[in-house]
Amino acid sequence: MVVLALQNGAATAAPTRTSGATAVPLGAQARAAALASAQDAAGSTARELGLGAQEKLIAQDVVKDADGTVHTRYERTYAGLPVLGGDLVTHVTGSGALKGVSKATKARISVASTEATVSTATARKAALKAAAAAGEATSATTRKVVWAAGAKPVLAYESVVKGLQDDGTPSELHVVTDARTGKKIYSYEAVDTGTGTSEYSGTVTIGTTASASGGYDLIDAGRGGHKTYDLGGGTSGTGTLFHDADDKWGNGTPADRQTAAVDAAYGAAVTWDFYQSAFNRNGIAGDGRAAYSRVHYGNAYVNAFWDDSCFCMTYGDGSGNSHPLTSLDVAGHEMSHGLTAATAGLKYNRESGGLNEATSDIFGTSVEFFADNASDPGDYLIGEKIDINGDGTPLRYMDKPSKDGGSADYWSRRVGHLDVHYSSGVANHFFYLLSEGSGAKTINGVSYDSPTYDGSTVTGIGRDKADQIWYRALTTYFTSSTNYAGARTGTLQAASDLYGAGSAEYNAVAAAWTAVNVN
């Protein structure tokens, strides 16, 4: 692959926009002003919502619709302590009337006392023990919180244990323990992982910037200043910014270290363009700020991951350091974890974790379709280029998730106990049905045959509309603890907003959820 790099790559064709309650783009200054305004009014908002005297709201995100409706996402504190699982979203009309509120919990936030029975050291010890079972722990910090994601809010400790997972992936394990009993309540991994490959996108245009010292740096000034770095086999730090003398990058083989950088930069660019074209979104966090990418992580590291603490994407070089995991669908998948972190904040465990992982599969798939790249046509297969199973089969299938041997086609009570990459199957199946419908069909040369739980026939509404519905639900109605029942409610509300209650799109959302046994 010889890449002719230009400073500003052209965006690919845009998906059809809806004419409903779409969000308007906010520049960095406008977004900052909207957040400041929301924070200034947080006290009166808390009173209007009937929150307790010791509860305070902290504005996190603002989405404004074309019709003037404003959706503001808040975190909560209680007596100065962070409330985990207490996030909420207010929906206010253009005239200032409260239209509704989406809450992570309906329970009233209150604890008998903010004095703990169990010491911080005991909580940290329990967290380190939990982390040791999953990998190598190197450090831990602990803070007192209110845990509100259960049936009843309780005083708790949140410990964050950093280290390495068994496969060499950085770990940031969050462990919540009851401050009265010392028992573990909940845990989740904050570093979101996935798999992929490289060298499948052919000759592409990437964004570079002329260097003051001569030559070119791999900085995409047209997309928030995205930078691509070479970790050189390291596992920490930023690495070295890629530089080239003649602005011709890579040769299509892993022997040239620039090849992986080209794929990473291209994936970041297409993902940025997809968000902007489909959703009017200005970058992953909506603030015009680019993430950055690091390639050549570790030694023969067979994975890739998004880390919200650095707001960055990291890729390993794969088995034998000969297959960098930098494919287009991996970039779209992993960067969409950043989108989820910046919006709903779906916890990476149980059903919310499955929805988090599915969101990345959904938008990673849509990024691949959006690119319209003949070298890697869009499909509903996850990791189809990797051959991770050694027999040419994909990592995951959206039309019938159980074909991978572990994912769930339909919801059941056991779904929340599956690994998040398998519990995601229910939402992946829903999205496929909503987009393409049930039954046998061939799309871009790939054959699919999607079943339904109740034997019903589902008629799809097209991927573009399905994207709009999922994105609106994610950014305006989902919260950190949304489960599959909540996802049904949120996507139905999103479809109602965009296309009208009782519309063909609304009815299709209901039918697709019923078809995966979410009623």
C-alpha positions as CSV (number, residue, x, y, z in Angstrom):
1,M,0.0,0.0,0.0
2,V,1.5,3.3,-1.1
3,V,-0.5,6.1,0.5
4,L,-0.7,9.5,-1.1
5,A,-1.3,11.6,2.0
6,L,-3.2,14.9,1.8
7,Q,-3.8,17.4,4.6
8,N,-7.6,17.1,4.4
9,G,-9.1,13.9,3.2
10,A,-12.4,14.0,1.5
11,A,-15.4,12.6,3.4
12,T,-17.3,9.7,1.9
13,A,-20.9,9.8,0.9
14,A,-23.2,10.7,3.8
15,P,-26.1,8.5,5.0
16,T,-29.6,9.9,4.5
17,R,-30.5,12.3,7.3
18,T,-33.8,12.1,9.1
19,S,-36.1,15.2,9.1
20,G,-37.2,14.7,12.7
21,A,-35.7,15.8,16.0
22,T,-32.1,15.7,15.0
23,A,-29.3,17.3,17.1
24,V,-27.7,20.4,15.9
25,P,-23.9,20.6,15.9
26,L,-22.3,22.6,18.7
27,G,-18.9,24.1,18.3
28,A,-16.4,23.9,21.2
29,Q,-17.3,27.4,22.5
30,A,-21.1,26.9,22.2
31,R,-20.9,23.5,23.9
32,A,-18.8,25.0,26.8
33,A,-21.3,27.8,27.1
34,A,-24.2,25.4,27.2
35,L,-22.6,23.3,29.9
36,A,-21.8,26.4,32.0
37,S,-25.4,27.6,31.6
38,A,-26.7,24.2,32.7
39,Q,-24.4,24.2,35.7
40,D,-25.4,27.6,36.7
41,A,-29.0,26.4,36.7
42,A,-28.2,23.1,38.4
43,G,-29.6,24.1,41.7
44,S,-33.0,25.1,40.4
45,T,-33.1,22.0,38.2
46,A,-32.5,19.8,41.3
47,R,-35.3,21.5,43.1
48,E,-37.7,21.2,40.1
49,L,-36.9,17.5,40.0
50,G,-37.6,17.2,43.7
51,L,-34.1,16.0,44.7
52,G,-33.1,16.0,48.3
53,A,-31.3,18.9,50.0
54,Q,-28.0,17.0,50.1
55,E,-28.1,16.2,46.4
56,K,-26.3,18.3,43.8
57,L,-26.2,18.0,40.0
58,I,-23.0,18.3,37.9
59,A,-23.6,18.9,34.2
60,Q,-21.8,16.5,31.9
61,D,-23.2,16.9,28.4
62,V,-25.7,18.9,26.5
63,V,-27.6,18.0,23.3
64,K,-29.8,20.5,21.5
65,D,-32.4,19.5,18.9
66,A,-33.4,21.4,15.8
67,D,-36.8,22.2,17.4
68,G,-35.1,23.8,20.5
69,T,-35.4,20.9,22.9
70,V,-32.4,20.6,25.1
71,H,-31.2,17.3,26.7
72,T,-28.8,17.8,29.6
73,R,-26.9,14.9,31.2
74,Y,-26.0,15.2,34.8
75,E,-24.0,13.2,37.4
76,R,-25.1,13.5,41.1
77,T,-23.5,14.0,44.4
78,Y,-24.9,13.3,47.9
79,A,-23.5,15.1,50.9
80,G,-20.4,15.8,48.7
81,L,-19.9,12.2,47.7
82,P,-20.1,11.0,44.1
83,V,-23.3,9.0,43.4
84,L,-22.5,6.0,41.1
85,G,-25.6,5.0,39.2
86,G,-27.3,8.3,39.9
87,D,-26.9,9.9,36.5
88,L,-29.9,11.4,34.8
89,V,-30.9,13.3,31.6
90,T,-33.4,16.2,31.6
91,H,-35.4,16.9,28.5
92,V,-36.5,20.6,28.3
93,T,-38.6,22.1,25.5
94,G,-37.5,25.3,23.7
95,S,-40.0,27.2,25.8
96,G,-38.2,26.0,29.0
97,A,-40.8,23.4,30.1
98,L,-39.6,20.2,31.6
99,K,-40.7,17.5,29.1
100,G,-39.3,14.5,31.0
101,V,-36.3,13.0,32.8
102,S,-34.4,9.7,32.2
103,K,-32.9,8.4,35.4
104,A,-30.4,5.6,35.9
105,T,-32.3,4.8,39.2
106,K,-35.7,5.7,40.4
107,A,-34.7,5.2,44.0
108,R,-34.5,8.3,46.2
109,I,-30.8,8.9,47.1
110,S,-30.3,8.7,50.8
111,V,-28.1,6.9,53.2
112,A,-28.4,6.8,57.0
113,S,-24.9,8.0,57.5
114,T,-21.8,8.9,55.5
115,E,-19.5,7.4,58.2
116,A,-18.1,4.1,57.1
117,T,-17.8,1.0,59.3
118,V,-15.1,-0.6,57.0
119,S,-11.8,1.1,56.5
120,T,-10.5,2.4,53.2
121,A,-7.6,0.0,53.5
122,T,-9.9,-3.0,53.8
123,A,-11.8,-1.9,50.8
124,R,-8.6,-1.5,48.8
125,K,-7.4,-4.9,49.9
126,A,-10.7,-6.5,48.6
127,A,-10.3,-4.7,45.3
128,L,-6.7,-5.8,44.9
129,K,-7.8,-9.4,45.5
130,A,-10.5,-9.1,42.8
131,A,-7.9,-7.6,40.4
132,A,-5.4,-10.4,41.1
133,A,-7.9,-12.9,39.8
134,A,-7.9,-11.1,36.4
135,G,-4.3,-10.1,36.0
136,E,-1.4,-8.2,37.6
137,A,-2.3,-5.2,39.8
138,T,0.3,-2.4,40.2
139,S,-1.6,0.4,42.0
140,A,-4.9,1.2,43.6
141,T,-6.8,4.2,44.7
142,T,-10.0,4.3,46.8
143,R,-12.7,6.9,47.4
144,K,-16.0,6.9,49.4
145,V,-19.1,7.0,47.2
146,V,-22.9,6.3,47.3
147,W,-23.8,3.3,45.2
148,A,-27.2,3.8,43.7
149,A,-27.2,1.2,40.9
150,G,-28.7,-1.4,43.2
151,A,-32.2,-1.8,44.7
152,K,-31.4,0.6,47.5
153,P,-28.6,3.3,47.7
154,V,-25.8,2.4,50.1
155,L,-22.6,4.0,51.3
156,A,-19.7,2.3,49.5
157,Y,-16.1,2.5,48.4
158,E,-15.0,2.6,44.8
159,S,-11.5,1.3,44.3
160,V,-9.7,1.7,41.0
161,V,-7.0,-0.9,40.5
162,K,-4.5,-0.4,37.7
163,G,-2.3,-3.1,36.2
164,L,-2.3,-5.6,33.4
165,Q,-4.8,-8.1,32.2
166,D,-3.7,-11.7,31.5
167,D,-3.2,-10.9,27.7
168,G,-1.1,-7.8,28.4
169,T,-4.0,-5.3,28.0
170,P,-3.8,-2.4,30.5
171,S,-6.4,-2.8,33.3
172,E,-8.4,-0.2,35.1
173,L,-10.7,-2.4,37.3
174,H,-13.3,-0.5,39.3
175,V,-14.5,-2.5,42.4
176,V,-17.3,-1.2,44.6
177,T,-17.5,-2.6,48.1
178,D,-20.2,-1.9,50.8
179,A,-18.7,0.5,53.4
180,R,-20.7,-1.2,56.2
181,T,-20.0,-4.8,55.5
182,G,-16.9,-4.8,53.3
183,K,-18.6,-7.1,50.8
184,K,-18.0,-6.6,47.0
185,I,-21.1,-5.2,45.3
186,Y,-20.0,-4.6,41.7
187,S,-17.0,-4.4,39.5
188,Y,-16.2,-3.5,35.9
189,E,-13.2,-3.1,33.6
190,A,-12.8,0.5,32.3
191,V,-10.4,-0.4,29.4
192,D,-12.6,-1.6,26.6
193,T,-11.0,-4.2,24.3
194,G,-11.6,-5.7,20.9
195,T,-9.7,-7.4,18.0
196,G,-8.9,-6.7,14.4
197,T,-6.3,-6.7,11.6
198,S,-4.7,-4.4,9.0
199,E,-3.7,-4.0,5.4
200,Y,-7.3,-4.3,4.1
201,S,-8.1,-0.8,3.1
202,G,-5.9,-0.4,0.1
203,T,-4.6,3.0,-1.1
204,V,-6.3,5.7,1.0
205,T,-6.1,9.4,1.7
206,I,-5.0,10.4,5.2
207,G,-4.5,13.8,6.8
208,T,-1.0,15.0,7.4
209,T,0.7,18.3,8.4
210,A,3.8,19.9,7.0
211,S,6.5,20.0,9.7
212,A,8.4,23.3,10.5
213,S,11.6,21.3,10.3
214,G,10.8,19.8,7.0
215,G,8.8,16.7,5.9
216,Y,5.4,15.8,7.2
217,D,3.9,14.6,10.5
218,L,1.0,12.2,10.8
219,I,-1.3,14.9,12.3
220,D,-4.8,15.3,10.7
221,A,-5.5,19.0,11.2
222,G,-8.8,18.7,9.4
223,R,-10.2,16.3,12.0
224,G,-9.4,17.9,15.4
225,G,-5.7,17.3,15.1
226,H,-5.6,13.5,15.4
227,K,-2.1,12.3,15.9
228,T,-0.6,8.8,15.3
229,Y,2.3,7.6,17.4
230,D,4.7,4.7,17.3
231,L,5.1,3.0,20.7
232,G,8.0,0.9,19.4
233,G,7.0,-2.1,21.4
234,G,6.5,-0.2,24.6
235,T,3.4,-0.4,26.8
236,S,3.2,3.1,28.3
237,G,3.6,6.7,27.4
238,T,2.6,8.3,24.1
239,G,5.4,7.1,21.8
240,T,7.0,8.9,18.9
241,L,5.0,10.9,16.4
242,F,5.2,9.4,12.9
243,H,7.2,11.6,10.5
244,D,7.9,11.1,6.8
245,A,10.1,13.0,4.3
246,D,7.9,12.8,1.2
247,D,4.3,12.4,2.4
248,K,4.1,8.9,1.0
249,W,3.4,6.5,3.8
250,G,3.6,2.7,4.2
251,N,4.0,-0.1,1.7
252,G,1.1,-2.4,2.5
253,T,3.2,-4.8,4.6
254,P,4.0,-5.0,8.3
255,A,7.7,-4.8,7.5
256,D,7.2,-1.0,7.1
257,R,6.2,0.4,10.4
258,Q,4.2,3.2,8.7
259,T,1.7,0.7,7.3
260,A,0.0,0.2,10.7
261,A,0.0,3.9,11.2
262,V,-1.7,4.5,7.9
263,D,-4.5,2.1,8.8
264,A,-4.9,3.6,12.3
265,A,-5.0,7.2,10.9
266,Y,-7.4,6.2,8.1
267,G,-9.7,4.4,10.6
268,A,-9.8,7.5,12.8
269,A,-10.5,9.7,9.9
270,V,-13.4,7.6,8.6
271,T,-14.9,7.3,12.0
272,W,-14.7,11.1,12.5
273,D,-16.4,11.6,9.1
274,F,-19.1,9.1,9.9
275,Y,-20.0,10.8,13.2
276,Q,-20.1,14.2,11.5
277,S,-22.0,13.1,8.4
278,A,-24.5,10.9,10.1
279,F,-25.1,12.7,13.4
280,N,-23.7,16.2,13.1
281,R,-21.3,15.2,15.8
282,N,-18.0,17.1,16.1
283,G,-15.6,14.3,17.2
284,I,-15.9,11.5,19.6
285,A,-16.8,13.7,22.6
286,G,-18.7,16.2,20.6
287,D,-16.2,19.0,21.4
288,G,-14.1,19.0,18.3
289,R,-11.2,17.4,20.1
290,A,-9.5,14.5,18.4
291,A,-8.4,11.3,20.2
292,Y,-4.9,10.0,19.3
293,S,-3.8,6.6,18.1
294,R,-0.8,4.5,19.2
295,V,0.4,1.6,17.2
296,H,3.1,-1.2,17.8
297,Y,2.0,-1.7,21.4
298,G,3.9,-4.5,23.3
299,N,5.3,-7.6,21.9
300,A,3.1,-9.8,19.7
301,Y,0.0,-8.3,21.4
302,V,-3.1,-9.7,19.8
303,N,-5.6,-7.0,20.7
304,A,-6.6,-3.4,20.5
305,F,-8.2,-1.2,23.1
306,W,-9.8,2.2,23.8
307,D,-8.7,3.9,27.1
308,D,-10.8,6.8,28.2
309,S,-8.3,8.0,30.7
310,C,-5.9,9.0,27.9
311,F,-8.7,9.5,25.3
312,C,-6.7,7.3,23.0
313,M,-6.8,4.2,20.8
314,T,-4.0,1.6,21.0
315,Y,-3.2,-1.3,18.6
316,G,-1.0,-4.4,19.0
317,D,1.0,-6.0,16.2
318,G,-0.7,-9.4,16.5
319,S,0.8,-12.9,16.5
320,G,4.4,-12.9,15.6
321,N,4.3,-9.1,15.4
322,S,3.3,-9.6,11.7
323,H,-0.5,-8.7,11.8
324,P,-1.1,-5.2,13.2
325,L,-4.7,-5.0,14.5
326,T,-5.5,-1.8,12.7
327,S,-8.5,-2.7,10.5
328,L,-11.3,-0.2,9.7
329,D,-14.0,-2.0,11.7
330,V,-11.7,-2.2,14.7
331,A,-11.1,1.5,14.6
332,G,-14.8,2.3,14.4
333,H,-15.6,-0.3,17.1
334,E,-13.0,0.9,19.6
335,M,-13.5,4.6,19.1
336,S,-17.2,4.1,19.6
337,H,-16.4,3.0,23.1
338,G,-15.2,6.6,23.5
339,L,-18.6,7.9,22.2
340,T,-20.4,5.7,24.8
341,A,-18.1,7.0,27.6
342,A,-18.8,10.6,26.5
343,T,-22.6,10.1,26.5
344,A,-24.5,7.3,28.3
345,G,-21.5,5.9,30.1
346,L,-22.8,2.4,30.0
347,K,-21.0,0.4,32.7
348,Y,-18.9,-2.4,31.2
349,N,-20.6,-5.3,33.0
350,R,-23.9,-7.2,32.9
351,E,-26.6,-6.0,30.5
352,S,-25.3,-2.5,30.3
353,G,-21.9,-3.9,29.4
354,G,-23.5,-5.9,26.6
355,L,-25.2,-2.7,25.3
356,N,-21.8,-0.9,25.5
357,E,-20.1,-3.6,23.4
358,A,-23.0,-3.8,21.0
359,T,-22.9,0.0,20.5
360,S,-19.3,-0.4,19.3
361,D,-20.2,-3.3,17.0
362,I,-23.2,-1.3,15.6
363,F,-21.2,1.8,14.8
364,G,-18.1,-0.1,13.8
365,T,-20.2,-1.9,11.3
366,S,-21.7,1.4,10.1
367,V,-18.3,3.0,9.8
368,E,-17.3,0.1,7.5
369,F,-20.4,0.6,5.3
370,F,-19.9,4.4,5.3
371,A,-16.3,4.1,4.0
372,D,-17.6,2.4,0.9
373,N,-14.1,0.9,0.4
374,A,-13.9,-1.8,-2.3
375,S,-11.0,-3.4,-0.4
376,D,-13.2,-3.9,2.7
377,P,-16.9,-3.8,1.8
378,G,-19.4,-3.2,4.5
379,D,-20.9,-6.3,6.2
380,Y,-22.6,-7.4,9.4
381,L,-19.7,-9.6,10.4
382,I,-17.4,-8.5,13.2
383,G,-13.7,-9.2,12.7
384,E,-14.2,-11.1,9.4
385,K,-10.7,-10.4,8.2
386,I,-8.9,-11.6,11.4
387,D,-9.4,-15.4,11.1
388,I,-9.1,-15.6,14.8
389,N,-10.6,-19.0,14.8
390,G,-8.2,-20.3,12.3
391,D,-10.9,-21.5,9.9
392,G,-11.8,-18.3,8.1
393,T,-14.9,-17.5,10.3
394,P,-15.6,-14.1,11.8
395,L,-15.4,-13.2,15.4
396,R,-19.1,-12.3,15.7
397,Y,-22.2,-12.4,13.5
398,M,-25.0,-9.8,13.8
399,D,-27.7,-11.7,11.9
400,K,-27.4,-14.7,14.1
401,P,-25.0,-14.1,17.0
402,S,-25.0,-17.7,18.3
403,K,-23.1,-18.8,15.3
404,D,-19.9,-17.8,17.1
405,G,-20.6,-20.5,19.7
406,G,-21.1,-18.1,22.7
407,S,-23.3,-15.1,21.9
408,A,-27.0,-14.9,22.7
409,D,-29.5,-14.5,19.9
410,Y,-32.3,-13.6,22.3
411,W,-32.7,-12.1,25.7
412,S,-33.1,-14.4,28.8
413,R,-32.3,-14.0,32.5
414,R,-28.9,-15.5,31.9
415,V,-27.8,-12.8,29.4
416,G,-26.6,-10.5,32.1
417,H,-24.2,-13.2,33.4
418,L,-22.4,-13.6,30.1
419,D,-19.2,-11.9,29.1
420,V,-20.1,-8.6,27.6
421,H,-18.9,-9.6,24.1
422,Y,-21.5,-12.4,24.2
423,S,-24.4,-10.6,25.9
424,S,-24.0,-8.0,23.2
425,G,-25.5,-10.5,20.8
426,V,-29.1,-9.5,21.7
427,A,-28.6,-5.9,20.7
428,N,-26.5,-6.8,17.6
429,H,-29.3,-9.1,16.5
430,F,-31.9,-6.4,17.2
431,F,-29.9,-3.9,15.1
432,Y,-29.5,-6.3,12.2
433,L,-33.3,-7.1,12.2
434,L,-34.2,-3.4,12.4
435,S,-31.8,-2.6,9.5
436,E,-32.3,-5.5,7.2
437,G,-35.2,-7.6,8.4
438,S,-35.5,-11.3,9.1
439,G,-34.9,-14.2,6.7
440,A,-32.4,-15.1,4.0
441,K,-30.7,-12.4,1.9
442,T,-27.4,-11.5,0.4
443,I,-25.8,-8.1,1.0
444,N,-22.5,-7.1,-0.6
445,G,-21.9,-10.7,-1.5
446,V,-22.4,-12.0,2.0
447,S,-25.3,-14.4,2.7
448,Y,-27.4,-13.9,5.9
449,D,-30.3,-15.7,7.4
450,S,-31.7,-14.0,10.5
451,P,-34.2,-15.9,12.7
452,T,-36.6,-14.5,15.3
453,Y,-37.5,-15.7,18.8
454,D,-41.3,-16.0,18.1
455,G,-41.1,-17.0,14.4
456,S,-42.3,-13.5,13.3
457,T,-41.3,-11.8,10.1
458,V,-39.5,-8.5,10.6
459,T,-39.2,-5.9,7.9
460,G,-36.1,-3.7,8.1
461,I,-36.1,0.1,7.8
462,G,-32.5,0.4,6.5
463,R,-29.3,0.8,8.4
464,D,-29.2,4.6,8.1
465,K,-32.5,5.0,10.1
466,A,-31.5,2.3,12.5
467,D,-28.2,4.3,13.2
468,Q,-30.2,7.4,13.8
469,I,-32.5,5.7,16.3
470,W,-29.7,4.0,18.2
471,Y,-27.6,7.2,18.4
472,R,-30.4,9.3,19.7
473,A,-31.3,6.7,22.3
474,L,-27.6,6.5,23.4
475,T,-27.1,10.2,23.6
476,T,-30.4,11.3,25.1
477,Y,-32.1,8.4,26.9
478,F,-29.7,5.7,27.9
479,T,-27.9,6.0,31.3
480,S,-25.0,4.2,32.9
481,S,-27.3,1.4,34.1
482,T,-29.6,0.9,31.1
483,N,-30.5,-2.7,30.6
484,Y,-32.2,-4.4,27.7
485,A,-35.7,-3.4,28.9
486,G,-34.5,0.1,29.2
487,A,-32.9,0.0,25.7
488,R,-36.3,-1.0,24.3
489,T,-37.9,2.0,26.0
490,G,-35.1,4.4,24.9
491,T,-35.1,3.3,21.3
492,L,-38.9,3.5,21.1
493,Q,-38.8,7.0,22.4
494,A,-36.0,7.9,20.0
495,A,-38.0,6.5,17.1
496,S,-41.1,8.5,18.3
497,D,-39.0,11.7,18.4
498,L,-37.5,11.1,14.9
499,Y,-40.4,9.6,13.0
500,G,-43.5,9.8,15.2
501,A,-45.3,7.5,17.5
502,G,-47.0,4.8,15.5
503,S,-44.8,5.4,12.5
504,A,-43.5,2.5,10.4
505,E,-40.1,3.1,12.0
506,Y,-41.5,3.1,15.6
507,N,-43.4,-0.2,14.9
508,A,-40.3,-1.7,13.4
509,V,-38.3,-1.0,16.6
510,A,-41.0,-2.6,18.7
511,A,-41.1,-5.7,16.3
512,A,-37.3,-6.1,16.3
513,W,-37.1,-6.0,20.1
514,T,-40.0,-8.5,20.4
515,A,-38.1,-10.7,17.8
516,V,-35.2,-10.9,20.2
517,N,-37.4,-11.5,23.2
518,V,-37.2,-8.1,24.8
519,N,-40.8,-7.1,25.5
